[in-house]
Amino acid sequence: MSDDAFPYTVTPEVWDRPLSAAMQRQADTRPFSRPEENPLFTNFKYTPLQGFDYSDGDGTVSRRDPSKIIYENGQYYVWYTKRDTETPCLGMEGAKDATDTVASADWDLGEVWYATSKDGFVWEEQGVAVPRPPKPQVGFRAVCTPDILKWEGRFYLYYQAFTEPSGLRGDYCPIAVSHSDSPDGPWTPVDAEVIPMGKEGEWDQYAVHGPCMLVRGGKIYCYYKSAFNRPGCVWITMGLAISDDPLKPFEKHPLNPVLNSGHEVTLFPWKSGVAAMVLRDGPEHYTIQYAEDGVNFEIASIVEFGPNAAKFYTPDAFTDTGDGQGVTWGFGHFINAGTPDKQYSVLTRFDCDLRREPGDPAFKTTRVFHKPEFYYAQPLTPEQRKQREQDAVGG
Amino acid sequence: MSTEAFPYTVTPDTRNRELSAAMKRSFYHYPNERPEDNPLFTNFKYTPLQGFDYSDGDGTTTRRDPSKILFENGKYYVWYTKRDTETPCLGMKGAKEATDTVASADWDLAEVWYATSDDGFTWEEQGVAVPRPPKPQVGFRSVCTPDILKWKDRFYLYYQAFTEPSGLRGDYCPIAVSHSDSPDGPWTAEEGVIIPTGKEGEWDQFAVHGPCMLVHDEKIYCYYKSAFNRPDRLWVAMGLAISDDPLKPFEKHPLNPVLSSGHEVAMFPFKKGVAALLIQDGNEHYTMQYAEDWVNFDIASIIELGPTAAKFFDPDAFADSGDGPGVTWGLCHFVNAGGPGREHSILARFDCDLRRDENDPVFKTTKYLHKPEFYFSHPLPEEKRKERAAAKPE
């Protein structure tokens, strides 16, 4: 063991001395030993979007689960779930009372709409891209949570396709697809599942959710989410399905699930691999991860206050360069925009700095302070407080 | 490679199949597969404290950097930094203008005060415990950021002891100590330094900050913080110093620093080892960590909204039981209670569930939501918005 103390100035030789376990992990993250230098560490900044009407927040209009953003014809395009119903949704628990016009979940009776923008901040809703198909086609109950793919000059929208109100048995659905030669449509739906749920007993037997489409190694990668292990402690994890034709069957990866945490399917090409944002649910929530092989992810950073249901503006999502440049902004949603009996969701823009070049310090600080009011907005429940006051007596 | 897909229901056999790297970590790295079951995962809930006066928030009164909380004589005790000056502090940058009555940093010209409580929510300030000693004794400029040790029925307060206004050269100070046979004092200050800053060129050459005192293996463990590598990218890290006598020299551990991240020194005995809360600064911010040998820490969970400068109510801190049961609450501070010109800090209570044997689901959820307004209170700076709105893809 070295007789000298750890030095004040960190030089490359420092890492040759005996190190504690924590400092050894620092050695292993070189050359980015501090989050401020780490291209996969970022702060997030939020901007309300202009151009979307939410019916005065009465709960009848909801927009959520944006797609990746693409740039075509001199403008930005985004697709998303839109619910526009006469009454607010009932919630998952109300599924038995859902009708052909009354929604259970916020995304029940949803359709895939789209909007365009010149600058990414001010948007104009263009209309429906994929409506619900007639019964009994897959998706007749709701089509939602889309993502976009551009492949050999054509456009493909992949989305969740429901045939029952969410909440009836769970949130069960496979993935369906529509395609077009223009991002403005018209879109031709394929009357079939393109990525089916797993077989009975398999982790994704009930749902294939939240597709995130990338092109890698000449193939189409669809990362997706499923939840399992009910009625035990639920696991939410991500899987990968691969195809070499956007309308042909996707093969699920044998090492699925490929992420152990997360509630959003948010990936982008990064260097020769794939990076993922993993924000909620599971032991590795609040992380950004990286897999050089697209399958075996390792934690690259820990982040705070990341966007829910995020998708990025990702110029190299489909260009298959093998040299991903990173991302700087995207869309997320807030599902708690309304009140308990008028629930709806709003889209939001977020900005970040996940680029390979040296970072913008405005997005790379660990010195973020929240006001005391924000902490006090996470109070003990009255019962907890009473219990803890009682427990306090006598130490 | 298995031809069967991963199963819907996780059983003890599931970990034996071929797994992706992430799923391997789920089964083999973390103490439990899901955070909801992880004794070292918690949510944090916050309660404003009753009983402290802050001069209407005019910046002349600050309370910060609480000690661990003790239960003695049928009540709770906490010690903390109190600054009570005629004018608000100038900030670190104003150190050259600091005088004998005008503070530079929020903790300059401070003293160690204490308060007691019957229930942990309502507190009564009792007065000063350790005042600034006369010049030129160490600490004459400021004594602050205390922690408490109980050892063989005597009480010891360890604290930062300044001889210059913070900000003049940096935030340079060693640790000094006072002792008493009662938590109510009177306290006897030991003249001199008990844990000195490191030798020139060593990582802690300028500062030994934020002592956190525990007893392990019949020895006194003092975890502390120092910052190094200026003027390049700053590192904030934690070290460990050990002694077998509270008033004799502490020996710094040869593997220091023992944590690479964090801005608070908040440890507690857990099982055979020690657990640490790391909130700010460094790659491993927002984590709970655990070291069975009290030196080599591993990440046990990732947490959100943790308390700043936390110390716990920790009945086991000095018991040397070798079997730490964990903690459920403590005190912390907010340094941004005031606005510009009236900067000051306030103490707050936090509650959590970091117990080894029990598990309150109210503290173990990953499903909470923050309001949109909170996110929008982290806006894109106007000039960045302009820049980004004007950017056109190739």
Chai-1 contact restraints between the chains, C-beta under 6 A:
chainA,res_idxA,chainB,res_idxB,connection_type,confidence,min_distance_angstrom,max_distance_angstrom,comment,restraint_id
A,M1,B,P254,contact,1.0,0.0,6.0,A-B,restraint_1
A,A5,B,G198,contact,1.0,0.0,6.0,A-B,restraint_2
A,A5,B,E202,contact,1.0,0.0,6.0,A-B,restraint_3
A,F6,B,W203,contact,1.0,0.0,6.0,A-B,restraint_4
A,F6,B,N256,contact,1.0,0.0,6.0,A-B,restraint_5
A,P7,B,G201,contact,1.0,0.0,6.0,A-B,restraint_6
A,Y8,B,G201,contact,1.0,0.0,6.0,A-B,restraint_7
A,Y8,B,W203,contact,1.0,0.0,6.0,A-B,restraint_8
A,Y8,B,Q205,contact,1.0,0.0,6.0,A-B,restraint_9
A,Y8,B,F228,contact,1.0,0.0,6.0,A-B,restraint_10
A,T9,B,N229,contact,1.0,0.0,6.0,A-B,restraint_11
A,V10,B,N229,contact,1.0,0.0,6.0,A-B,restraint_12
A,S20,B,L255,contact,1.0,0.0,6.0,A-B,restraint_13
A,S20,B,V258,contact,1.0,0.0,6.0,A-B,restraint_14
A,S20,B,V295,contact,1.0,0.0,6.0,A-B,restraint_15
A,S20,B,N296,contact,1.0,0.0,6.0,A-B,restraint_16
A,A21,B,N296,contact,1.0,0.0,6.0,A-B,restraint_17
A,A21,B,F297,contact,1.0,0.0,6.0,A-B,restraint_18
A,A22,B,L259,contact,1.0,0.0,6.0,A-B,restraint_19
A,A22,B,S260,contact,1.0,0.0,6.0,A-B,restraint_20
A,A22,B,F297,contact,1.0,0.0,6.0,A-B,restraint_21
A,M23,B,P257,contact,1.0,0.0,6.0,A-B,restraint_22
A,M23,B,S260,contact,1.0,0.0,6.0,A-B,restraint_23
A,Q26,B,S260,contact,1.0,0.0,6.0,A-B,restraint_24
A,R34,B,R233,contact,1.0,0.0,6.0,A-B,restraint_25
A,P35,B,N283,contact,1.0,0.0,6.0,A-B,restraint_26
A,K45,B,H378,contact,1.0,0.0,6.0,A-B,restraint_27
A,K45,B,P379,contact,1.0,0.0,6.0,A-B,restraint_28
A,K45,B,L380,contact,1.0,0.0,6.0,A-B,restraint_29
A,Y46,B,Y375,contact,1.0,0.0,6.0,A-B,restraint_30
A,Y46,B,F376,contact,1.0,0.0,6.0,A-B,restraint_31
A,Y46,B,H378,contact,1.0,0.0,6.0,A-B,restraint_32
A,T47,B,L380,contact,1.0,0.0,6.0,A-B,restraint_33
A,Y71,B,P393,contact,1.0,0.0,6.0,A-B,restraint_34
A,D119,B,A389,contact,1.0,0.0,6.0,A-B,restraint_35
A,F121,B,A389,contact,1.0,0.0,6.0,A-B,restraint_36
A,G198,B,A5,contact,1.0,0.0,6.0,A-B,restraint_37
A,G201,B,P7,contact,1.0,0.0,6.0,A-B,restraint_38
A,G201,B,Y8,contact,1.0,0.0,6.0,A-B,restraint_39
A,E202,B,A5,contact,1.0,0.0,6.0,A-B,restraint_40
A,W203,B,F6,contact,1.0,0.0,6.0,A-B,restraint_41
A,W203,B,Y8,contact,1.0,0.0,6.0,A-B,restraint_42
A,Q205,B,Y8,contact,1.0,0.0,6.0,A-B,restraint_43
A,F228,B,Y8,contact,1.0,0.0,6.0,A-B,restraint_44
A,N229,B,T9,contact,1.0,0.0,6.0,A-B,restraint_45
A,N229,B,V10,contact,1.0,0.0,6.0,A-B,restraint_46
A,C233,B,R34,contact,1.0,0.0,6.0,A-B,restraint_47
A,C233,B,E36,contact,1.0,0.0,6.0,A-B,restraint_48
A,P254,B,M1,contact,1.0,0.0,6.0,A-B,restraint_49
A,L255,B,S20,contact,1.0,0.0,6.0,A-B,restraint_50
A,N256,B,F6,contact,1.0,0.0,6.0,A-B,restraint_51
A,P257,B,M23,contact,1.0,0.0,6.0,A-B,restraint_52
A,V258,B,S20,contact,1.0,0.0,6.0,A-B,restraint_53
A,L259,B,A22,contact,1.0,0.0,6.0,A-B,restraint_54
A,N260,B,A22,contact,1.0,0.0,6.0,A-B,restraint_55
A,N260,B,M23,contact,1.0,0.0,6.0,A-B,restraint_56
A,N260,B,S26,contact,1.0,0.0,6.0,A-B,restraint_57
A,R280,B,T366,contact,1.0,0.0,6.0,A-B,restraint_58
A,D281,B,T366,contact,1.0,0.0,6.0,A-B,restraint_59
A,P283,B,Y30,contact,1.0,0.0,6.0,A-B,restraint_60
A,P283,B,P35,contact,1.0,0.0,6.0,A-B,restraint_61
A,H285,B,I302,contact,1.0,0.0,6.0,A-B,restraint_62
A,H285,B,T366,contact,1.0,0.0,6.0,A-B,restraint_63
A,Y286,B,I302,contact,1.0,0.0,6.0,A-B,restraint_64
A,V295,B,S20,contact,1.0,0.0,6.0,A-B,restraint_65
A,N296,B,S20,contact,1.0,0.0,6.0,A-B,restraint_66
A,N296,B,A21,contact,1.0,0.0,6.0,A-B,restraint_67
A,F297,B,A21,contact,1.0,0.0,6.0,A-B,restraint_68
A,F297,B,A22,contact,1.0,0.0,6.0,A-B,restraint_69
A,I302,B,H285,contact,1.0,0.0,6.0,A-B,restraint_70
A,I302,B,Y286,contact,1.0,0.0,6.0,A-B,restraint_71
A,I302,B,I302,contact,1.0,0.0,6.0,A-B,restraint_72
A,P315,B,P393,contact,1.0,0.0,6.0,A-B,restraint_73
A,F334,B,P372,contact,1.0,0.0,6.0,A-B,restraint_74
A,N336,B,L369,contact,1.0,0.0,6.0,A-B,restraint_75
A,A337,B,P372,contact,1.0,0.0,6.0,A-B,restraint_76
A,D351,B,L380,contact,1.0,0.0,6.0,A-B,restraint_77
A,T366,B,Q280,contact,1.0,0.0,6.0,A-B,restraint_78
A,T366,B,D281,contact,1.0,0.0,6.0,A-B,restraint_79
A,T366,B,H285,contact,1.0,0.0,6.0,A-B,restraint_80
A,F369,B,N336,contact,1.0,0.0,6.0,A-B,restraint_81
A,P372,B,F334,contact,1.0,0.0,6.0,A-B,restraint_82
A,P372,B,A337,contact,1.0,0.0,6.0,A-B,restraint_83
A,F374,B,F374,contact,1.0,0.0,6.0,A-B,restraint_84
A,Y375,B,Y46,contact,1.0,0.0,6.0,A-B,restraint_85
A,Y376,B,Y46,contact,1.0,0.0,6.0,A-B,restraint_86
A,Q378,B,K45,contact,1.0,0.0,6.0,A-B,restraint_87
A,Q378,B,Y46,contact,1.0,0.0,6.0,A-B,restraint_88
A,P379,B,K45,contact,1.0,0.0,6.0,A-B,restraint_89
A,L380,B,K45,contact,1.0,0.0,6.0,A-B,restraint_90
A,L380,B,T47,contact,1.0,0.0,6.0,A-B,restraint_91
A,L380,B,D351,contact,1.0,0.0,6.0,A-B,restraint_92
A,E389,B,D119,contact,1.0,0.0,6.0,A-B,restraint_93
A,A392,B,D119,contact,1.0,0.0,6.0,A-B,restraint_94
A,A392,B,G120,contact,1.0,0.0,6.0,A-B,restraint_95
A,G395,B,F71,contact,1.0,0.0,6.0,A-B,restraint_96
